């Protein structure tokens, strides 16, 4: 997520993550308002290209806002194929929310984060070594049992952005190593796959930028991964950040993913763009983004971070950015399958 890592940036990351977990706690109302491994992965949405969204659509009382799937489809031109949720490992599976997502015709992408999001980055109790050693098996087994009881398509993303610096599972934090990451992933996969074989697994680093390390040594292998993911945000021109084109942000990382695995499809699992200093800059960035993913042969889809938080990441933050997104999405969705 970080485009130009400065010492203050990880601190900026945590408030959003706390919000995501809080949003999940009231996610039944949220999705009501936004609803209307060792084998080749099966695309939940068919053979065409797809897109999805994370959008917080709850008020403080849990009542739904006017932002609905129909409203989002009106803005974008297409209903989302995926809805993205976040949960921490001590949480429980949000079954009612998943039912509503499925009822809307979308597939849930559930990001499972091994940490206590209220305590920041330095949590040695959630180091990768502790996960690999089985100290969190009880939580993982509980998640496996709950996922087994919900036998519908779901994509599970675990311990994302490991090549950054802002999580307890980040490489270099709490003496975490790439070996530890691969071992922790494999343990998680074996526990959940054993009880819930219908779950598909998404491995998602952050795009390689000035503030991240290479991610290739953290890849646990095609046998335990169904989808490759990638996160990237353009934070815009501001203190500690610089405007970064979608090409610069994503292209090299997408090439690196293609070298890691040529037979696993890729999802851009988080993407957003700040507003620019002129109204057209964000629209141009969005056009650039669609060009990048259209030219990447293995990209199946993307998940837009549709939220006004540290920045106004929403694609509809201005009329020009909305039109650019609609045009790009129309081309993307009408094109053939990747590959």
NORPEJO-V375768 format. One record per pair of residues at least 12 apart in sequence whose C-alpha atoms are under 6 Angstrom apart, sorted by the first residue. I is the first residue (numbers start at 1). J is the second residue. D is the distance in Angstrom with one decimal. If there is no record, write none. Layout:
BEGIN
i:I j:J d:D
i:I j:J d:D
END
This chain:
BEGIN
i:1 j:206 d:5.9
i:1 j:231 d:6.0
i:1 j:232 d:4.7
i:1 j:233 d:5.1
i:3 j:209 d:5.7
i:4 j:210 d:5.2
i:4 j:211 d:5.4
i:4 j:241 d:5.5
i:5 j:211 d:4.0
i:6 j:240 d:5.8
i:10 j:166 d:5.1
i:18 j:117 d:5.8
i:21 j:87 d:5.9
i:26 j:62 d:6.0
i:28 j:97 d:4.7
i:29 j:64 d:5.4
i:30 j:57 d:4.8
i:30 j:58 d:5.0
i:33 j:64 d:5.5
i:33 j:68 d:4.5
i:34 j:68 d:4.2
i:34 j:69 d:4.3
i:35 j:69 d:5.0
i:35 j:101 d:5.8
i:35 j:104 d:4.7
i:36 j:69 d:5.3
i:36 j:104 d:5.2
i:37 j:223 d:4.3
i:37 j:224 d:4.0
i:37 j:225 d:4.7
i:37 j:226 d:5.2
i:38 j:223 d:4.2
i:41 j:226 d:5.3
i:47 j:337 d:5.8
i:48 j:336 d:5.9
i:48 j:337 d:4.6
i:49 j:300 d:5.3
i:49 j:301 d:5.8
i:49 j:333 d:5.6
i:49 j:337 d:5.6
i:50 j:81 d:5.9
i:50 j:301 d:4.6
i:51 j:80 d:5.6
i:51 j:81 d:5.6
i:51 j:301 d:5.0
i:51 j:302 d:4.9
i:51 j:303 d:5.8
i:52 j:80 d:4.6
i:52 j:81 d:5.3
i:52 j:82 d:4.1
i:52 j:83 d:5.6
i:52 j:303 d:4.3
i:53 j:83 d:5.2
i:53 j:303 d:4.8
i:53 j:304 d:4.7
i:53 j:305 d:6.0
i:54 j:83 d:6.0
i:54 j:84 d:4.9
i:54 j:305 d:5.1
i:54 j:306 d:5.7
i:55 j:306 d:5.0
i:55 j:307 d:5.9
i:76 j:326 d:5.0
i:77 j:326 d:6.0
i:81 j:106 d:4.6
i:82 j:106 d:5.0
i:82 j:107 d:4.8
i:82 j:108 d:5.7
i:83 j:108 d:5.1
i:84 j:108 d:5.9
i:84 j:109 d:4.7
i:84 j:110 d:6.0
i:85 j:110 d:4.9
i:86 j:110 d:5.8
i:86 j:111 d:4.7
i:87 j:112 d:5.1
i:88 j:112 d:5.6
i:88 j:113 d:4.6
i:88 j:114 d:5.9
i:89 j:113 d:5.7
i:89 j:114 d:5.0
i:108 j:154 d:5.3
i:109 j:155 d:4.7
i:109 j:156 d:6.0
i:110 j:156 d:5.0
i:111 j:156 d:5.9
i:111 j:157 d:4.5
i:111 j:158 d:5.8
i:112 j:158 d:5.0
i:113 j:159 d:5.4
i:121 j:166 d:5.6
i:121 j:167 d:4.7
i:121 j:168 d:4.9
i:122 j:168 d:5.6
i:123 j:168 d:5.5
i:124 j:174 d:5.6
i:127 j:168 d:6.0
i:127 j:169 d:5.7
i:127 j:174 d:5.9
i:128 j:169 d:5.7
i:128 j:176 d:5.9
i:128 j:180 d:5.5
i:128 j:181 d:5.8
i:128 j:184 d:5.8
i:129 j:180 d:5.6
i:131 j:184 d:5.3
i:132 j:183 d:5.4
i:132 j:184 d:4.1
i:144 j:192 d:4.5
i:144 j:195 d:5.7
i:148 j:195 d:5.8
i:148 j:196 d:4.4
i:154 j:199 d:5.6
i:155 j:200 d:4.9
i:155 j:201 d:5.7
i:156 j:201 d:4.9
i:156 j:202 d:5.9
i:157 j:201 d:5.9
i:157 j:202 d:4.6
i:160 j:204 d:5.1
i:160 j:205 d:5.7
i:161 j:205 d:4.1
i:161 j:206 d:4.6
i:162 j:205 d:5.9
i:163 j:212 d:5.7
i:163 j:213 d:5.3
i:163 j:215 d:5.6
i:164 j:212 d:4.8
i:178 j:217 d:6.0
i:178 j:218 d:4.9
i:182 j:218 d:6.0
i:182 j:220 d:4.8
i:200 j:226 d:5.8
i:201 j:225 d:5.4
i:201 j:226 d:5.2
i:202 j:227 d:4.7
i:202 j:228 d:5.7
i:203 j:228 d:5.2
i:203 j:229 d:5.5
i:204 j:229 d:3.9
i:204 j:230 d:4.9
i:205 j:230 d:5.4
i:206 j:230 d:5.6
i:206 j:231 d:4.7
i:207 j:231 d:5.8
i:207 j:232 d:5.5
i:207 j:253 d:5.7
i:227 j:264 d:5.6
i:227 j:265 d:5.4
i:227 j:266 d:5.7
i:228 j:266 d:4.6
i:229 j:266 d:5.5
i:229 j:267 d:4.8
i:229 j:268 d:5.5
i:229 j:269 d:5.5
i:230 j:268 d:4.8
i:230 j:269 d:5.6
i:231 j:268 d:6.0
i:231 j:269 d:5.6
i:231 j:270 d:4.6
i:232 j:271 d:5.2
i:233 j:271 d:5.4
i:233 j:272 d:5.0
i:233 j:273 d:5.8
i:234 j:273 d:4.8
i:235 j:274 d:5.4
i:236 j:274 d:5.3
i:246 j:288 d:5.8
i:246 j:289 d:5.0
i:265 j:298 d:5.2
i:265 j:299 d:6.0
i:266 j:298 d:5.7
i:266 j:299 d:4.5
i:266 j:300 d:5.7
i:267 j:299 d:5.9
i:267 j:300 d:5.7
i:267 j:301 d:5.0
i:267 j:302 d:5.3
i:268 j:302 d:4.3
i:269 j:302 d:5.8
i:269 j:303 d:5.1
i:270 j:303 d:5.3
i:270 j:304 d:5.9
i:271 j:304 d:5.1
i:271 j:305 d:5.7
i:272 j:305 d:5.4
i:272 j:313 d:4.9
i:273 j:313 d:5.0
i:274 j:311 d:5.4
i:274 j:312 d:5.6
i:274 j:313 d:5.2
i:282 j:321 d:5.9
i:283 j:320 d:5.7
i:283 j:321 d:4.1
i:283 j:324 d:5.4
i:290 j:328 d:5.8
i:297 j:338 d:5.5
i:297 j:339 d:4.9
i:298 j:338 d:5.5
i:298 j:339 d:5.7
i:300 j:338 d:6.0
END
